[in-house]
Amino acid sequence: MAPTNLKRIPVALARRGYEVVIGKGCRFHVGEELRRLGYGAGLKVLVVSNPVVVHHYGTQVMEALGAAGFTTGSLVVEAGETHKTPATVARIHDACWRERLERGSLILALGGGV
């Protein structure tokens, strides 16, 4: 059951808006939230994060996704602007290939600035 303390903040963009969901403990419910948004069990999700964030929250997020029926893979990339390079994009691409992501699969960025 999703926590009741979640706040939903709409982000309006010219072409396509999205919603940011924040709240205490929401990492334990990320799978439920994706199901609420219409993503089905068995869908592949690649979690991309940095070493610090994945150390603190990675296991909890991966378990929440698995409990909701998602198939997960992960990739850890270094934090910081200096690592936002074509080489990092290539690593993400390779991880998508390795995990056999498909058109309907998801890439979940875990942590700010990832």
Buried (B, 14 or more C-beta within 10 A) or exposed (E): EBEEEBEEEEEEEEEEEEEEBEBEEBBBBBBBBBBEEEBEEEBBBBBBBBEEBBEEBBEEBBBBBEEBBBBBBBBBBEBEEEEBEEEBEEBBEEBBEEBEBEEEBBBBBBBEEB
